[in-house]
Amino acid sequence: MSPLATALASCDMLLIDGLHAFDFTCDDSGLTVECMDGRQHRRWSFTPEQLAAAVGANDEWQLNDAQGEHRLVCMSAFRAPDEDDDEPDLDEPADR
């Protein structure tokens, strides 16, 4: 597995060419990224060889395809804490 593929396995959001993308797949066939840019649907596909040739470290990567050079940033999405623990259970009587 390439270093970029390893980084992709632990992230749940990408920034590609300045656009946020939540819809991406990285597997043995390569990387596919899709997102909306205003009303335009954008799609990028990278082969395993292109992933292996990516230059970068940690979360920031530079990779190339037939259209040119792309900047990719691996990110973790912010998640709200579970609020279920703070709310009383309606099935149990409240303490009085």
C-alpha positions as CSV (number, residue, x, y, z in Angstrom):
1,M,0.0,0.0,0.0
2,S,1.4,3.4,-0.9
3,P,1.9,6.1,1.7
4,L,-1.0,8.1,0.2
5,A,-3.3,5.1,0.2
6,T,-2.4,4.6,3.9
7,A,-3.3,8.3,4.6
8,L,-6.6,7.9,2.7
9,A,-7.6,4.9,4.7
10,S,-7.7,7.0,7.9
11,C,-9.5,10.1,6.6
12,D,-13.1,10.7,6.0
13,M,-13.0,13.9,3.9
14,L,-10.7,15.3,1.2
15,L,-9.8,18.7,0.0
16,I,-8.9,18.3,-3.7
17,D,-7.9,21.4,-5.7
18,G,-9.6,23.5,-3.0
19,L,-12.9,21.6,-3.1
20,H,-14.3,19.6,-0.2
21,A,-15.1,16.0,-1.1
22,F,-16.8,13.5,1.2
23,D,-17.5,11.0,-1.6
24,F,-14.3,9.1,-2.4
25,T,-13.2,5.5,-2.8
26,C,-9.7,4.2,-2.5
27,D,-9.2,0.5,-3.2
28,D,-7.0,-1.8,-5.3
29,S,-8.2,-0.1,-8.5
30,G,-7.1,3.4,-7.4
31,L,-8.8,6.5,-6.1
32,T,-12.0,8.0,-7.3
33,V,-13.2,11.3,-5.9
34,E,-16.6,13.0,-6.6
35,C,-18.0,16.3,-5.4
36,M,-20.2,19.2,-6.5
37,D,-18.6,22.5,-7.5
38,G,-21.6,24.8,-7.4
39,R,-24.0,23.1,-9.9
40,Q,-21.2,21.2,-11.7
41,H,-20.5,17.6,-10.8
42,R,-16.7,17.0,-10.6
43,R,-14.9,13.6,-10.7
44,W,-11.3,12.6,-10.5
45,S,-9.8,9.2,-11.0
46,F,-6.3,8.1,-10.1
47,T,-4.6,4.8,-10.8
48,P,-2.7,2.8,-8.2
49,E,0.5,3.9,-10.1
50,Q,-0.4,7.6,-9.8
51,L,-1.1,7.1,-6.1
52,A,2.2,5.5,-5.6
53,A,4.0,8.4,-7.4
54,A,2.2,11.0,-5.3
55,V,4.6,13.4,-3.5
56,G,3.9,14.6,0.0
57,A,3.7,13.6,3.6
58,N,1.1,13.4,6.4
59,D,-2.0,15.1,5.1
60,E,-0.9,17.1,2.1
61,W,-0.1,15.5,-1.2
62,Q,0.6,16.4,-4.8
63,L,-0.4,14.0,-7.6
64,N,-0.7,14.0,-11.3
65,D,-3.1,12.6,-13.9
66,A,-3.7,13.3,-17.6
67,Q,-5.2,16.7,-16.8
68,G,-2.2,17.9,-14.8
69,E,-1.2,18.4,-11.2
70,H,-3.7,18.1,-8.2
71,R,-3.3,19.1,-4.6
72,L,-4.9,16.7,-2.2
73,V,-5.4,17.2,1.6
74,C,-6.6,14.3,3.8
75,M,-8.9,15.6,6.5
76,S,-11.1,14.3,9.3
77,A,-14.6,15.5,9.5
78,F,-15.8,17.2,12.7
79,R,-18.3,15.1,14.5
80,A,-20.8,16.3,17.2
81,P,-20.5,14.5,20.5
82,D,-23.1,11.9,21.3
83,E,-25.8,13.8,23.0
84,D,-27.9,10.7,23.9
85,D,-26.0,10.5,27.3
86,D,-27.2,14.0,28.3
87,E,-30.9,13.4,27.6
88,P,-33.0,11.5,30.1
89,D,-34.4,8.2,29.0
90,L,-38.1,8.5,28.5
91,D,-38.7,4.9,29.4
92,E,-37.2,5.4,32.9
93,P,-38.9,7.5,35.6
94,A,-37.1,10.8,36.4
95,D,-35.4,11.2,39.8
96,R,-37.5,13.3,42.1
